[in-house]
Amino acid sequence: MRTGTTALIGALVAILGAAGWYAYQGLIVPGEPMPRDGYIALTIGVVLSIIVGAGLMALLFFSSRRGYDEPPTFKNED
């Protein structure tokens, strides 16, 4: 492997390890429970994310069935 590839893999493994350590620390350190406003914000965020995702998927299927995703074709006017 080249040096650049090895460096990239090393950097990605380091980032993955740091993210894992951060998540582990967040799970084992005791803290205050999430307040009621936090649960409300979390619920609103999840619901809006599902609505946006479902809407985008609906648009994807709609445009595919209507033929909007087909490559353009030019008609010769002879």
N, C-alpha and C positions, 0 to 999 in steps of 0.2 A: 504494500500500500504506500501511497505517496505521503509526504509529510503533512500536506494540507488536509488530507482525508483523516489522518490520525489525529491531528489537532482538532478538527471539527467533531469527531466522535468523542474525543476527550472532553471538549467543552460541553457537548450535549449530555454526556454522562454526569459531569459535574453539576449542571443545571438540574438534571433529574434527581440527583442525590440531595441537592439543596432544597428542592421542592418537597421531596419525601421527608427530610428532616423537619422542615417547617410545618408540614401537615401533622407529623408525629407529635411535635411540641404543642401544636394547637389542640390535639386530642387528649394529651395527658395532663396538661396544666389546668388545674381547677380555676374556674372563673365564675363570674356572675351569669345567671341564666339570661337568655335573650328577652328583652322587654316585649310587651304586647305590641308596641309600635313596630318592632322589628319583624314580628310574625305577620303583621298586616302588610308591611312593605314586601316581605318575601312572597306572600300569597299574590299580591298584585303583580309583582314581577314575573312569577311563574305563569299566571293566567295570561298576561299580555304576551309573553314569549310563545305560549302555545297558540294563541290567536294569530300572531304574526307568522309563525311557522305553518299553520294550517292554511292561512291565506296565501302564502307564497307557493305552497304545494298545489293549491287549487288553481292559481294562475298558471303554474307550470303545466298541469294537465289540460287546462283550457286552451293554452296557446299551442300545445302539441296536437290536440284534436282538431283545432281549426286550421292547422297547417302553417302557423306563423313561424315555426322553427325550421321550415324547409329552406334550402338555399334558393336565392333568387334565380329566376329563369327569364331570359329575354326572348320575346316573340319577334320573328322576322315579319315585317309588313311588306310582303311582295305583291 
